[in-house]
Amino acid sequence: MIFERVTAGIYATNCYIIGCENTGDGVIIDPGGDSEQIMRAAAKNGLNIKYIILTHGHFDHTGALKDVKEQTKAPVAVHPKDAYMLQHPDKGPSAPAGQCGDAENAEIMLEDGDLLDVGDLAMEILHTPGHTAGGISIKIGDGILISGDTLFAGSVGRTDLPGGDYDTLIRSIKTKLMVLDENTKVYPGHGGTTTIGKEKKTNPFL
């Protein structure tokens, strides 16, 4: 597996560029800003980007979406409950001037349990609402979880923004994420990595 992380945009969003070594197919997850840096990471690994996946619709995860989409020609995939934010960024949290970019459409609506094949990699979509109504996490194989803004190292996503709900978030984490193998590495939308086992033992919100 090819796995790159780019810390993008003014809110230091983790953008993940993931690809299959055997086929050269790849995805870009949460292009929050710094499109040139993201595209350099994809080009360095010779990836053919098949999908741009959004873990949710907040502007700090979509700031470079327009540029990345134009350069890759890849379809945008998001949960339907967050798709409206791409056309109406004012419906999400307030963004600094110039950070929303132009409105974009998503071509693929992701639902819980969907599988995206990226070369030899199988990416399973887990609907984990709470931070937003359409928040997702992405399970790759048996050992990697991209958790978006659902679960962080030692913390959880905020729920005081439109579409957020604390009880829903905790239920998502406990029923969808904490049931995964404890050795699963968690790569969140902001900050450093962790594991499911560590969060079970030490996360004060759980």
Backbone as ProteinMPNN parsed JSONL, in Angstrom:
{"seq_chain_A": "MIFERVTAGIYATNCYIIGCENTGDGVIIDPGGDSEQIMRAAAKNGLNIKYIILTHGHFDHTGALKDVKEQTKAPVAVHPKDAYMLQHPDKGPSAPAGQCGDAENAEIMLEDGDLLDVGDLAMEILHTPGHTAGGISIKIGDGILISGDTLFAGSVGRTDLPGGDYDTLIRSIKTKLMVLDENTKVYPGHGGTTTIGKEKKTNPFL", "coords_chain_A": {"N_chain_A": [[0.838, -1.191, 0.0], [0.469, 2.222, -0.814], [0.899, 5.072, 1.103], [0.315, 8.245, 2.08], [0.471, 11.222, 4.0], [-0.707, 14.491, 4.01], [-0.508, 17.511, 5.61], [-2.853, 19.845, 5.512], [-4.008, 23.122, 4.611], [-5.308, 25.937, 6.586], [-6.271, 24.969, 8.933], [-4.869, 22.745, 9.479], [-5.608, 20.2, 8.421], [-5.66, 16.702, 8.044], [-4.894, 15.317, 5.074], [-5.207, 12.448, 3.17], [-3.399, 10.441, 0.945], [-3.765, 7.622, -0.762], [-2.81, 4.518, -2.127], [-2.709, 1.699, -4.412], [-0.037, -0.405, -4.71], [0.33, -2.333, -6.665], [-1.322, -1.752, -8.859], [-1.339, 1.006, -9.211], [-3.547, 2.574, -8.846], [-5.375, 5.049, -6.985], [-6.602, 7.038, -4.162], [-7.734, 10.221, -2.983], [-8.23, 11.574, 0.107], [-10.135, 13.887, 1.801], [-9.251, 16.684, 0.789], [-8.164, 19.333, 2.097], [-6.854, 21.735, 1.634], [-3.986, 23.476, 0.154], [-3.479, 22.432, -2.524], [-1.427, 22.034, -4.395], [0.614, 20.747, -2.977], [-0.707, 18.384, -2.303], [-1.161, 17.274, -4.846], [1.446, 16.929, -5.677], [2.274, 14.891, -3.973], [0.655, 12.807, -4.876], [1.587, 12.594, -7.515], [4.255, 11.959, -7.134], [4.129, 9.349, -6.348], [3.126, 8.223, -8.579], [0.347, 7.896, -8.972], [-2.873, 7.024, -10.217], [-5.636, 8.725, -9.725], [-8.612, 7.561, -8.573], [-10.839, 8.204, -7.031], [-12.089, 10.98, -5.135], [-12.499, 11.25, -1.858], [-14.632, 12.356, 0.686], [-14.669, 12.707, 4.128], [-16.49, 14.17, 5.507], [-18.537, 17.154, 5.098], [-17.409, 19.639, 5.87], [-15.762, 22.812, 5.441], [-13.023, 22.869, 6.006], [-12.136, 20.462, 5.222], [-12.539, 20.382, 2.583], [-11.378, 22.417, 1.175], [-9.515, 22.46, -0.955], [-10.83, 21.131, -2.9], [-11.944, 21.845, -5.423], [-9.677, 22.484, -7.051], [-8.22, 20.062, -6.914], [-10.032, 18.262, -7.996], [-10.277, 19.27, -10.603], [-7.721, 18.746, -11.577], [-7.386, 15.98, -11.339], [-9.626, 14.839, -12.437], [-11.251, 13.097, -11.133], [-14.11, 11.46, -9.673], [-16.148, 12.836, -7.041], [-16.802, 11.634, -3.819], [-19.157, 11.305, -1.252], [-21.094, 11.149, 1.795], [-24.649, 11.173, 1.428], [-26.03, 12.838, 3.246], [-24.323, 14.885, 3.792], [-23.782, 16.042, 1.412], [-25.001, 18.392, 0.595], [-23.528, 20.455, 1.682], [-21.438, 20.966, -0.016], [-22.467, 22.443, -2.083], [-23.612, 24.461, -0.676], [-21.826, 25.982, 1.26], [-22.218, 27.786, 3.296], [-24.048, 26.642, 4.922], [-22.764, 24.99, 6.616], [-20.163, 25.199, 9.157], [-18.998, 28.559, 9.773], [-16.828, 29.883, 7.37], [-13.527, 31.227, 6.818], [-12.962, 34.055, 4.667], [-12.7, 33.215, 1.27], [-12.068, 30.567, 1.689], [-13.886, 28.584, 1.114], [-14.072, 28.0, -1.594], [-15.234, 27.298, -4.976], [-18.584, 26.122, -5.637], [-19.194, 22.629, -5.689], [-20.224, 19.521, -7.139], [-21.077, 16.286, -5.912], [-20.394, 13.16, -7.287], [-20.734, 10.577, -6.415], [-22.648, 8.937, -4.043], [-22.158, 7.904, -0.864], [-22.882, 5.124, 1.192], [-23.471, 3.463, 4.343], [-21.511, 0.585, 4.714], [-20.81, 0.367, 2.049], [-18.446, -0.606, -0.462], [-15.425, 0.415, -1.839], [-13.383, -0.329, -4.451], [-10.007, -0.02, -4.895], [-7.693, -0.561, -6.947], [-6.045, -3.297, -5.669], [-6.934, -2.804, -3.165], [-9.465, -2.757, -0.702], [-11.88, -0.585, 0.345], [-13.894, 0.09, 2.973], [-16.893, 1.697, 3.739], [-17.938, 3.312, 6.619], [-20.68, 4.577, 8.144], [-20.593, 7.147, 10.308], [-22.132, 9.12, 12.003], [-22.546, 12.235, 13.826], [-20.498, 14.165, 14.405], [-21.032, 15.445, 12.013], [-24.123, 15.018, 10.2], [-23.71, 13.361, 8.049], [-21.23, 12.192, 8.4], [-18.435, 10.062, 7.797], [-16.354, 7.146, 8.333], [-13.473, 5.363, 7.172], [-12.602, 2.163, 6.508], [-9.774, 0.301, 5.853], [-8.767, -2.635, 4.65], [-7.764, -4.893, 7.247], [-6.437, -3.374, 9.074], [-6.303, -0.544, 9.098], [-7.819, 2.571, 9.765], [-9.444, 5.381, 8.63], [-10.539, 8.061, 10.252], [-11.733, 10.548, 9.977], [-13.341, 13.407, 11.341], [-14.497, 12.13, 13.448], [-13.289, 10.503, 15.458], [-10.515, 11.179, 17.473], [-7.052, 11.127, 18.55], [-7.176, 10.605, 21.839], [-9.468, 12.13, 22.033], [-12.68, 13.317, 20.765], [-14.804, 14.182, 17.952], [-16.061, 17.554, 17.614], [-19.359, 18.661, 18.473], [-20.957, 20.854, 18.319], [-21.649, 22.208, 16.069], [-23.698, 22.898, 13.109], [-25.787, 20.124, 12.482], [-24.453, 18.472, 14.2], [-24.335, 16.111, 16.914], [-23.986, 15.039, 20.121], [-24.628, 12.618, 21.539], [-25.222, 10.943, 19.411], [-22.747, 10.875, 18.141], [-21.059, 9.57, 20.05], [-22.358, 7.123, 20.171], [-21.934, 6.241, 17.542], [-19.14, 5.922, 17.561], [-18.786, 3.953, 19.518], [-20.285, 1.774, 18.54], [-19.467, 1.363, 15.91], [-16.701, 1.798, 15.642], [-15.203, 1.089, 17.973], [-15.542, -1.61, 18.002], [-13.788, -2.701, 16.27], [-10.689, -4.424, 15.518], [-8.279, -4.231, 18.106], [-5.716, -3.537, 17.405], [-5.957, -1.976, 15.211], [-4.891, 0.751, 13.322], [-5.489, 4.163, 13.739], [-6.203, 6.911, 11.796], [-6.767, 10.134, 12.068], [-8.793, 13.1, 11.217], [-7.494, 15.374, 12.061], [-4.452, 16.065, 13.776], [-2.382, 13.582, 15.506], [-1.725, 10.015, 14.977], [-3.35, 7.037, 16.291], [-4.475, 4.101, 18.068], [-7.169, 1.697, 17.988], [-7.241, 0.133, 20.301], [-5.772, 1.682, 22.153], [-7.42, 3.942, 22.387], [-9.696, 2.79, 23.491], [-8.788, 2.248, 26.04], [-7.85, 4.704, 27.076], [-9.174, 7.036, 26.191], [-10.883, 9.786, 27.343], [-13.517, 10.424, 26.761], [-14.787, 8.113, 26.234]], "CA_chain_A": [[0.0, 0.0, 0.0], [1.09, 3.55, -0.786], [0.156, 5.827, 2.111], [0.936, 9.547, 2.331], [-0.361, 12.202, 4.693], [-0.373, 15.897, 3.808], [-1.199, 18.402, 6.54], [-3.306, 20.814, 4.522], [-4.887, 24.22, 4.96], [-5.022, 26.719, 7.783], [-6.693, 24.213, 10.107], [-4.001, 21.559, 9.574], [-6.399, 18.993, 8.165], [-4.919, 15.577, 7.482], [-5.33, 14.787, 3.789], [-4.538, 11.168, 2.95], [-3.261, 9.957, -0.42], [-3.602, 6.182, -0.548], [-2.844, 3.841, -3.41], [-2.345, 0.295, -4.562], [1.268, -0.519, -5.349], [0.295, -3.241, -7.809], [-2.042, -1.199, -10.011], [-1.155, 2.444, -9.327], [-4.789, 3.298, -8.572], [-5.332, 5.689, -5.676], [-7.656, 7.963, -3.736], [-7.381, 11.368, -2.139], [-9.247, 11.721, 1.142], [-10.203, 15.183, 2.489], [-8.318, 17.711, 0.314], [-8.567, 20.524, 2.847], [-6.111, 22.916, 1.204], [-2.65, 23.172, -0.373], [-3.668, 21.472, -3.609], [-0.159, 21.711, -5.057], [1.297, 19.749, -2.157], [-1.456, 17.135, -2.447], [-0.922, 16.713, -6.172], [2.845, 16.465, -5.722], [2.332, 13.592, -3.292], [0.06, 11.816, -5.77], [2.456, 12.417, -8.677], [5.489, 11.301, -6.693], [3.858, 7.915, -6.275], [2.603, 7.786, -9.864], [-1.003, 7.369, -8.764], [-4.05, 7.381, -10.992], [-6.631, 8.951, -8.682], [-9.926, 7.062, -8.975], [-11.887, 8.858, -6.25], [-11.823, 11.948, -4.076], [-13.457, 10.882, -0.819], [-14.785, 13.323, 1.78], [-15.226, 12.103, 5.341], [-17.672, 14.986, 5.782], [-18.595, 18.294, 4.204], [-16.904, 20.906, 6.4], [-14.863, 23.491, 4.513], [-11.604, 22.606, 6.26], [-11.823, 19.187, 4.577], [-12.889, 20.489, 1.162], [-10.863, 23.681, 0.665], [-8.806, 22.291, -2.231], [-11.597, 20.175, -3.7], [-12.092, 22.292, -6.808], [-8.402, 22.325, -7.758], [-7.855, 18.64, -7.004], [-10.961, 17.637, -8.942], [-9.924, 19.707, -11.956], [-6.469, 18.138, -12.007], [-7.456, 14.52, -11.385], [-10.861, 14.431, -13.127], [-11.822, 11.994, -10.356], [-15.408, 11.76, -9.06], [-16.175, 13.139, -5.613], [-17.681, 10.716, -3.087], [-19.507, 11.826, 0.071], [-22.392, 10.648, 2.251], [-25.692, 12.091, 0.944], [-26.476, 13.808, 4.241], [-23.382, 16.012, 3.813], [-23.546, 16.518, 0.05], [-25.506, 19.759, 0.432], [-22.517, 21.434, 2.106], [-20.56, 21.299, -1.13], [-23.15, 23.48, -2.839], [-24.016, 25.533, 0.229], [-20.883, 25.957, 2.372], [-22.721, 28.619, 4.377], [-24.884, 25.819, 5.791], [-21.872, 24.378, 7.596], [-19.555, 26.218, 10.003], [-18.545, 29.744, 9.053], [-15.48, 29.741, 6.818], [-12.848, 32.471, 6.485], [-13.143, 34.469, 3.283], [-11.865, 32.542, 0.291], [-11.722, 29.201, 2.068], [-14.887, 27.61, 0.673], [-13.916, 27.633, -2.993], [-16.463, 27.27, -5.753], [-19.457, 24.994, -5.353], [-18.919, 21.398, -6.421], [-21.175, 18.435, -6.977], [-20.529, 14.951, -5.669], [-20.94, 12.192, -8.235], [-20.967, 9.296, -5.754], [-23.228, 9.02, -2.711], [-21.667, 6.771, -0.079], [-23.745, 4.638, 2.255], [-22.838, 2.534, 5.273], [-21.288, -0.745, 4.171], [-20.311, 0.404, 0.674], [-17.05, -0.964, -0.691], [-14.77, 1.009, -2.994], [-12.175, -1.055, -4.83], [-8.942, 0.831, -5.42], [-6.73, -1.61, -7.245], [-6.228, -4.469, -4.805], [-7.371, -2.347, -1.847], [-10.905, -2.643, -0.47], [-12.169, 0.46, 1.321], [-15.266, -0.058, 3.47], [-17.452, 2.934, 4.28], [-18.685, 3.209, 7.87], [-21.395, 5.816, 8.452], [-20.354, 7.476, 11.724], [-22.649, 10.47, 12.227], [-22.391, 12.843, 15.147], [-19.82, 15.43, 14.097], [-22.038, 15.897, 11.053], [-25.098, 13.949, 9.954], [-23.199, 12.469, 7.017], [-19.835, 11.839, 8.636], [-18.056, 8.663, 7.578], [-14.996, 6.665, 8.539], [-13.111, 4.468, 6.075], [-11.801, 1.027, 6.954], [-8.974, -0.237, 4.761], [-8.271, -3.931, 5.095], [-8.013, -5.202, 8.651], [-5.529, -2.7, 9.972], [-6.245, 0.911, 8.986], [-9.08, 3.304, 9.816], [-9.452, 6.838, 8.467], [-11.695, 8.364, 11.105], [-12.266, 11.893, 9.788], [-13.446, 14.154, 12.6], [-15.287, 11.357, 14.395], [-12.455, 10.061, 16.576], [-9.143, 11.683, 17.502], [-6.209, 10.589, 19.615], [-7.519, 11.178, 23.131], [-10.608, 13.045, 21.977], [-13.704, 13.009, 19.765], [-15.177, 15.355, 17.188], [-16.968, 18.506, 18.236], [-20.747, 18.426, 18.069], [-21.706, 22.091, 18.51], [-21.876, 22.829, 14.771], [-24.934, 22.387, 12.499], [-25.776, 18.698, 12.171], [-23.741, 17.721, 15.222], [-25.108, 15.588, 18.041], [-23.01, 14.333, 20.952], [-25.043, 11.238, 21.811], [-25.078, 10.198, 18.159], [-21.31, 10.677, 17.91], [-20.54, 8.536, 20.951], [-22.937, 5.858, 19.733], [-21.206, 5.846, 16.331], [-17.791, 5.461, 17.922], [-18.846, 2.7, 20.284], [-20.873, 0.658, 17.789], [-18.824, 1.16, 14.612], [-15.237, 1.865, 15.678], [-14.612, 0.359, 19.096], [-15.687, -3.047, 17.77], [-12.712, -3.124, 15.381], [-9.522, -5.008, 16.175], [-7.594, -3.233, 18.922], [-4.47, -3.137, 16.749], [-6.256, -1.111, 14.071], [-4.311, 2.093, 13.407], [-6.489, 5.193, 13.46], [-5.661, 8.12, 11.2], [-7.881, 11.082, 12.165], [-8.809, 14.273, 10.361], [-6.54, 16.356, 12.598], [-3.605, 15.525, 14.832], [-1.596, 12.379, 15.306], [-2.363, 8.703, 14.878], [-3.559, 6.289, 17.519], [-5.028, 2.777, 17.772], [-8.451, 1.424, 18.636], [-6.97, -0.355, 21.65], [-5.374, 2.794, 23.023], [-8.585, 4.789, 22.669], [-10.555, 2.051, 24.424], [-8.227, 2.295, 27.388], [-7.433, 6.005, 27.605], [-9.936, 8.18, 25.73], [-11.778, 10.16, 28.446], [-14.901, 10.548, 26.302], [-15.34, 6.786, 26.034]], "C_chain_A": [[0.881, 1.253, 0.0], [0.253, 4.409, 0.152], [0.924, 7.116, 2.407], [-0.057, 10.428, 3.088], [0.174, 13.595, 4.406], [-1.177, 16.707, 4.806], [-1.563, 19.664, 5.776], [-4.173, 21.904, 5.134], [-4.581, 24.858, 6.296], [-5.447, 26.016, 9.057], [-5.966, 22.881, 10.231], [-4.807, 20.267, 9.466], [-5.501, 17.913, 7.571], [-5.59, 15.123, 6.188], [-4.519, 13.523, 3.527], [-4.567, 10.804, 1.471], [-2.871, 8.495, -0.32], [-3.717, 5.477, -1.887], [-2.413, 2.394, -3.337], [-1.026, 0.221, -5.322], [1.208, -1.348, -6.626], [-0.307, -2.597, -9.054], [-1.786, 0.292, -10.238], [-2.419, 3.247, -9.154], [-4.742, 3.891, -7.167], [-6.542, 6.543, -5.398], [-7.021, 9.129, -2.993], [-8.538, 11.558, -1.174], [-9.084, 13.08, 1.824], [-9.134, 16.177, 2.024], [-8.66, 19.078, 0.907], [-7.888, 21.814, 2.443], [-4.795, 22.48, 0.581], [-2.709, 22.135, -1.492], [-2.357, 21.097, -4.289], [0.609, 20.641, -4.291], [0.613, 18.391, -2.276], [-1.148, 16.476, -3.788], [0.523, 16.262, -6.335], [2.976, 15.093, -5.079], [1.749, 12.495, -4.173], [0.983, 11.532, -6.949], [3.739, 11.682, -8.313], [5.33, 9.794, -6.686], [3.243, 7.365, -7.56], [1.176, 7.285, -9.825], [-2.005, 7.907, -9.778], [-5.21, 7.499, -10.01], [-8.019, 8.574, -9.199], [-11.066, 7.785, -8.283], [-11.288, 9.954, -5.382], [-12.908, 11.704, -3.029], [-13.455, 11.942, 0.278], [-15.362, 12.614, 2.993], [-16.421, 12.891, 5.857], [-17.534, 16.284, 4.993], [-18.023, 19.597, 4.699], [-15.798, 21.485, 5.52], [-13.396, 23.171, 4.754], [-11.176, 21.248, 5.713], [-12.064, 19.235, 3.07], [-12.262, 21.705, 0.486], [-10.148, 23.594, -0.665], [-9.571, 21.385, -3.187], [-11.663, 20.58, -5.167], [-10.807, 22.059, -7.595], [-8.052, 20.856, -7.961], [-8.761, 17.921, -8.002], [-10.604, 18.01, -10.375], [-8.685, 18.983, -12.469], [-6.554, 16.624, -12.152], [-8.604, 14.008, -12.242], [-11.575, 13.291, -12.398], [-13.179, 12.405, -9.785], [-15.28, 11.976, -7.561], [-17.204, 12.235, -4.946], [-17.895, 11.244, -1.674], [-20.819, 11.171, 0.491], [-23.475, 11.645, 1.844], [-26.136, 13.135, 1.954], [-25.514, 14.991, 4.376], [-23.167, 16.619, 2.438], [-23.972, 17.966, -0.128], [-24.468, 20.806, 0.805], [-21.594, 21.83, 0.974], [-21.155, 22.404, -1.979], [-23.49, 24.697, -1.981], [-23.093, 25.556, 1.447], [-21.311, 26.823, 3.545], [-23.603, 27.838, 5.337], [-24.057, 25.065, 6.829], [-21.309, 25.451, 8.506], [-19.055, 27.382, 9.172], [-17.1, 29.575, 8.623], [-14.849, 31.104, 6.621], [-13.022, 32.789, 5.006], [-12.175, 33.726, 2.37], [-11.551, 31.101, 0.598], [-12.71, 28.161, 1.553], [-14.665, 27.149, -0.753], [-15.257, 27.673, -3.709], [-17.276, 26.029, -5.425], [-19.107, 23.809, -6.25], [-20.059, 20.418, -6.192], [-20.439, 17.149, -6.661], [-21.205, 13.976, -6.622], [-21.325, 10.875, -7.572], [-21.513, 9.541, -4.351], [-22.873, 7.747, -1.939], [-22.643, 6.415, 1.028], [-22.973, 3.656, 3.136], [-22.711, 1.146, 4.645], [-20.807, -0.773, 2.737], [-18.834, 0.019, 0.63], [-16.561, -0.256, -1.948], [-13.492, 0.218, -3.251], [-11.197, -0.085, -5.469], [-7.765, -0.089, -5.715], [-7.039, -2.831, -6.4], [-6.716, -4.093, -3.412], [-8.895, -2.27, -1.801], [-11.134, -1.629, 0.645], [-13.631, 0.377, 1.696], [-15.714, 1.236, 4.126], [-18.26, 2.624, 5.536], [-19.362, 4.555, 8.123], [-21.275, 6.07, 9.947], [-20.825, 8.896, 12.011], [-22.413, 10.935, 13.657], [-21.663, 14.164, 15.042], [-20.622, 16.175, 13.04], [-22.993, 14.725, 10.826], [-24.583, 12.928, 8.952], [-21.75, 12.085, 7.196], [-19.583, 10.359, 8.399], [-16.645, 8.419, 8.089], [-14.734, 5.63, 7.447], [-12.172, 3.397, 6.602], [-11.09, 0.428, 5.746], [-8.331, -1.534, 5.235], [-8.637, -4.178, 6.543], [-7.224, -4.33, 9.606], [-5.524, -1.198, 9.971], [-7.651, 1.488, 9.011], [-8.804, 4.78, 9.621], [-10.713, 7.325, 9.17], [-12.287, 9.75, 10.897], [-12.253, 12.668, 11.095], [-14.368, 13.451, 13.587], [-14.489, 11.032, 15.642], [-11.049, 10.611, 16.404], [-8.347, 10.938, 18.572], [-6.548, 11.311, 20.909], [-8.723, 12.088, 23.131], [-11.61, 12.535, 20.946], [-14.057, 14.312, 19.054], [-16.126, 16.268, 17.935], [-18.376, 18.304, 17.675], [-21.602, 19.682, 18.196], [-21.949, 22.84, 17.208], [-23.142, 22.248, 14.154], [-24.804, 20.919, 12.1], [-25.074, 17.845, 13.202], [-24.66, 17.262, 16.344], [-24.192, 14.689, 18.863], [-23.392, 12.87, 21.175], [-24.891, 10.37, 20.559], [-23.614, 9.895, 17.878], [-20.761, 9.553, 18.772], [-21.092, 7.168, 20.568], [-22.23, 5.35, 18.472], [-19.851, 5.257, 16.673], [-17.853, 4.095, 18.6], [-19.34, 1.528, 19.443], [-20.163, 0.366, 16.481], [-17.3, 1.069, 14.702], [-14.627, 1.033, 16.797], [-14.764, -1.156, 18.965], [-14.601, -3.586, 16.832], [-11.562, -3.707, 16.193], [-8.726, -3.923, 16.898], [-6.291, -2.752, 18.297], [-4.695, -2.231, 15.539], [-5.664, 0.279, 14.295], [-5.343, 3.116, 12.945], [-5.784, 6.451, 12.975], [-6.778, 9.159, 11.146], [-7.745, 12.274, 11.215], [-7.885, 15.382, 10.809], [-5.691, 15.648, 13.638], [-2.978, 14.197, 14.478], [-2.414, 11.103, 15.295], [-2.513, 8.065, 16.254], [-3.986, 4.877, 17.124], [-6.37, 2.635, 18.478], [-8.22, 0.983, 20.075], [-6.605, 0.76, 22.61], [-6.566, 3.667, 23.376], [-9.568, 4.095, 23.604], [-10.085, 2.244, 25.856], [-8.092, 3.698, 27.94], [-8.301, 7.187, 27.18], [-10.971, 8.576, 26.785], [-13.242, 10.284, 28.044], [-15.586, 9.194, 26.164], [-15.355, 5.971, 27.307]], "O_chain_A": [[1.887, 1.333, 0.706], [-0.969, 4.47, 0.014], [2.043, 7.08, 2.92], [-1.263, 10.382, 2.844], [1.37, 13.849, 4.545], [-2.403, 16.602, 4.845], [-0.691, 20.461, 5.432], [-4.963, 21.656, 6.045], [-3.719, 24.396, 7.044], [-5.037, 26.411, 10.148], [-6.383, 22.0, 10.984], [-4.7, 19.371, 10.303], [-4.68, 18.189, 6.697], [-6.71, 14.611, 6.203], [-3.294, 13.526, 3.646], [-5.615, 10.851, 0.826], [-1.781, 8.164, 0.148], [-4.6, 5.784, -2.687], [-1.839, 1.933, -2.351], [-0.914, 0.723, -6.44], [1.957, -1.09, -7.568], [0.139, -2.859, -10.171], [-1.995, 0.79, -11.345], [-2.397, 4.47, -9.294], [-4.143, 3.309, -6.263], [-7.394, 6.753, -6.261], [-5.92, 9.024, -2.453], [-9.689, 11.688, -1.589], [-8.02, 13.386, 2.36], [-8.21, 16.484, 2.777], [-9.361, 19.877, 0.286], [-8.309, 22.888, 2.872], [-4.506, 21.287, 0.483], [-2.066, 21.089, -1.414], [-2.192, 19.954, -4.717], [1.187, 19.735, -4.89], [1.285, 17.362, -2.343], [-0.906, 15.271, -3.857], [0.792, 15.307, -7.063], [3.702, 14.233, -5.578], [2.277, 11.384, -4.218], [1.151, 10.379, -7.347], [4.246, 10.879, -9.096], [6.269, 9.054, -6.979], [2.883, 6.19, -7.629], [0.82, 6.36, -10.555], [-1.982, 9.082, -10.143], [-5.713, 6.489, -9.517], [-8.534, 9.184, -10.136], [-12.136, 7.964, -8.863], [-10.138, 9.871, -4.951], [-14.091, 11.926, -3.286], [-12.396, 12.369, 0.737], [-16.421, 11.992, 2.907], [-17.27, 12.346, 6.562], [-16.537, 16.493, 4.301], [-18.139, 20.603, 3.998], [-15.004, 20.75, 4.933], [-12.599, 23.195, 3.816], [-9.991, 20.915, 5.735], [-11.824, 18.255, 2.364], [-12.584, 21.996, -0.666], [-10.166, 24.553, -1.436], [-9.011, 20.922, -4.182], [-11.461, 19.75, -6.053], [-10.845, 21.496, -8.689], [-7.637, 20.454, -9.048], [-8.302, 17.069, -8.762], [-10.627, 17.158, -11.263], [-8.602, 18.646, -13.649], [-5.87, 16.044, -12.995], [-8.566, 12.875, -12.722], [-12.407, 12.601, -12.986], [-13.379, 13.572, -9.448], [-14.427, 11.386, -6.9], [-18.325, 12.084, -5.431], [-16.938, 11.589, -0.981], [-21.573, 10.691, -0.356], [-23.243, 12.852, 1.907], [-26.577, 14.215, 1.563], [-25.853, 15.992, 5.007], [-22.445, 17.607, 2.305], [-23.37, 18.695, -0.917], [-24.516, 21.929, 0.303], [-21.021, 22.919, 0.997], [-20.421, 23.219, -2.538], [-23.636, 25.81, -2.486], [-23.513, 25.195, 2.546], [-20.834, 26.633, 4.664], [-23.882, 28.304, 6.442], [-24.601, 24.56, 7.811], [-21.907, 26.52, 8.627], [-18.725, 27.215, 7.998], [-16.249, 29.172, 9.417], [-15.553, 32.059, 6.29], [-13.209, 31.887, 4.19], [-10.984, 33.622, 2.662], [-10.828, 30.459, -0.164], [-12.4, 26.97, 1.554], [-15.026, 26.025, -1.099], [-16.28, 28.033, -3.127], [-16.733, 25.013, -4.991], [-18.768, 23.977, -7.421], [-20.763, 20.481, -5.184], [-19.305, 16.95, -7.096], [-22.429, 13.964, -6.751], [-22.151, 10.133, -8.104], [-20.909, 10.269, -3.564], [-23.256, 6.646, -2.335], [-23.166, 7.291, 1.717], [-21.957, 3.096, 2.725], [-23.679, 0.602, 4.113], [-20.428, -1.834, 2.242], [-18.079, 0.286, 1.565], [-17.204, -0.319, -2.996], [-12.629, 0.109, -2.379], [-11.513, 0.583, -6.454], [-6.943, -0.361, -4.84], [-8.16, -3.338, -6.412], [-6.894, -4.967, -2.564], [-9.533, -1.782, -2.734], [-10.637, -1.799, 1.758], [-14.509, 0.567, 0.855], [-15.009, 1.801, 4.962], [-19.155, 1.779, 5.518], [-18.681, 5.566, 8.298], [-21.793, 5.302, 10.757], [-20.003, 9.785, 12.239], [-22.125, 10.147, 14.558], [-22.15, 15.182, 15.534], [-20.862, 17.377, 13.155], [-22.707, 13.591, 11.209], [-24.973, 11.761, 8.995], [-21.098, 11.689, 6.231], [-20.404, 9.511, 8.75], [-15.853, 9.346, 8.255], [-15.673, 5.084, 6.866], [-11.079, 3.695, 7.083], [-11.72, 0.091, 4.744], [-7.464, -1.531, 6.109], [-9.683, -3.733, 7.016], [-7.315, -4.509, 10.82], [-4.805, -0.599, 10.771], [-8.56, 0.967, 8.364], [-8.018, 5.371, 10.361], [-11.825, 7.034, 8.731], [-13.253, 10.106, 11.573], [-11.291, 12.604, 11.861], [-14.954, 14.092, 14.46], [-14.956, 11.259, 16.759], [-10.464, 10.522, 15.324], [-8.91, 10.211, 19.391], [-6.243, 12.494, 21.062], [-8.984, 12.759, 24.129], [-11.426, 11.479, 20.339], [-13.668, 15.397, 19.484], [-16.9, 15.822, 18.782], [-18.552, 17.837, 16.55], [-22.83, 19.599, 18.185], [-22.405, 23.983, 17.23], [-23.626, 21.213, 14.613], [-23.83, 20.525, 11.459], [-25.091, 16.618, 13.102], [-25.635, 17.933, 16.681], [-23.68, 13.69, 18.357], [-22.555, 11.982, 21.014], [-24.484, 9.211, 20.641], [-23.273, 8.799, 17.433], [-20.066, 8.671, 18.267], [-20.377, 6.167, 20.631], [-21.96, 4.155, 18.353], [-19.461, 4.218, 16.14], [-17.069, 3.198, 18.289], [-18.865, 0.405, 19.612], [-20.237, -0.756, 15.979], [-16.676, 0.346, 13.926], [-13.632, 0.342, 16.58], [-14.172, -1.904, 19.742], [-14.507, -4.795, 16.625], [-11.476, -3.504, 17.405], [-8.526, -2.831, 16.367], [-5.813, -1.667, 18.627], [-3.737, -1.771, 14.917], [-5.903, 0.906, 15.327], [-5.981, 2.956, 11.904], [-4.896, 6.985, 13.64], [-7.647, 9.083, 10.277], [-6.743, 12.436, 10.519], [-7.527, 16.247, 10.01], [-6.163, 14.729, 14.308], [-3.026, 13.74, 13.336], [-3.616, 11.102, 15.562], [-1.898, 8.487, 17.234], [-3.868, 4.501, 15.958], [-6.668, 3.352, 19.433], [-8.936, 1.42, 20.976], [-7.071, 0.784, 23.749], [-6.715, 4.088, 24.523], [-10.207, 4.753, 24.425], [-10.896, 2.387, 26.772], [-8.206, 3.89, 29.151], [-8.174, 8.263, 27.765], [-11.855, 7.779, 27.095], [-14.121, 10.252, 28.905], [-16.803, 9.12, 25.999], [-15.796, 4.822, 27.299]]}, "name": "protein", "num_of_chains": 1, "seq": "MIFERVTAGIYATNCYIIGCENTGDGVIIDPGGDSEQIMRAAAKNGLNIKYIILTHGHFDHTGALKDVKEQTKAPVAVHPKDAYMLQHPDKGPSAPAGQCGDAENAEIMLEDGDLLDVGDLAMEILHTPGHTAGGISIKIGDGILISGDTLFAGSVGRTDLPGGDYDTLIRSIKTKLMVLDENTKVYPGHGGTTTIGKEKKTNPFL"}
